[in-house]
Amino acid sequence: NAGVTQTPKFQVLKTGQSMTLQCAQDMNHEYMSWYRQDPGMGLRLIHYSVGAGITDQGEVPNGYNVSRSTTEDFPLRLLSAAPSQTSVYFCASRWNRGNTIYFGEGSWLTVV
Amino acid sequence: KQEVTQIPAALSVPEGENLVLNCSFTDSAIYNLQWFRQDPGKGLTSLLLIQSSQREQTSGRLNASLDKSSGRSTLYIAASQPGDSATYLCAVSTGGSGGGADGLTFGKGTHLIIQP
């Protein structure tokens, strides 16, 4: 059982470039979310989805897009990378609000 | 806006000690509370999940309590071991209706070192 899989694990981007962080889960979870983790700031919610075709903004959505065309996949798109988006990104999933949440291993992104 | 605070920010104790990590939250209208462990360079692993109607949960040497009315949770680690060294985070889930914000509000964590 793979759980939550994120790719790539490491990425260096130049300012202005775009890229997509991939996230896939094989647990048939309805809820998926993206967080970023920064020193001194903790984990902050970027975007989330409560099911295929449904997405919404979290605390820090600016500069990011998401879509949820299938239950399994929830990609995060950086439209025009900025140094402020240098961070560790975590994808997570759970069956519903009352259940345990599972995290991927993280994606380390550096924007230069 | 929900805020979650963890005290202490860092803790170093000798092996074998029992210890308590604290978590407080400002809005008592929570759905549940989870404790996580994060090792360096890794993702978060869920340790214990306490629903808002529960008072405590236990898993092995770990016991988590929840006092929703006072906005507090504690994580008790018995007979600590060097392998327990990690950052421990608590997070609360605030219920909402319809399109209300889903997701967890995290504390900044307690960095725990168990000395051999």
Boltz contact constraints between the chains, C-beta under 6 A:
constraints:
  - contact:
      token1: [A, 33]
      token2: [B, 103]
      max_distance: 6.0
  - contact:
      token1: [A, 42]
      token2: [B, 106]
      max_distance: 6.0
  - contact:
      token1: [A, 42]
      token2: [B, 108]
      max_distance: 6.0
  - contact:
      token1: [A, 43]
      token2: [B, 106]
      max_distance: 6.0
  - contact:
      token1: [A, 45]
      token2: [B, 103]
      max_distance: 6.0
  - contact:
      token1: [A, 48]
      token2: [B, 102]
      max_distance: 6.0
  - contact:
      token1: [A, 48]
      token2: [B, 103]
      max_distance: 6.0
  - contact:
      token1: [A, 56]
      token2: [B, 99]
      max_distance: 6.0
  - contact:
      token1: [A, 58]
      token2: [B, 103]
      max_distance: 6.0
  - contact:
      token1: [A, 97]
      token2: [B, 31]
      max_distance: 6.0
  - contact:
      token1: [A, 97]
      token2: [B, 93]
      max_distance: 6.0
  - contact:
      token1: [A, 100]
      token2: [B, 46]
      max_distance: 6.0
  - contact:
      token1: [A, 100]
      token2: [B, 49]
      max_distance: 6.0
  - contact:
      token1: [A, 103]
      token2: [B, 43]
      max_distance: 6.0
  - contact:
      token1: [A, 103]
      token2: [B, 44]
      max_distance: 6.0
  - contact:
      token1: [A, 104]
      token2: [B, 43]
      max_distance: 6.0
  - contact:
      token1: [A, 105]
      token2: [B, 43]
      max_distance: 6.0
  - contact:
      token1: [A, 106]
      token2: [B, 43]
      max_distance: 6.0
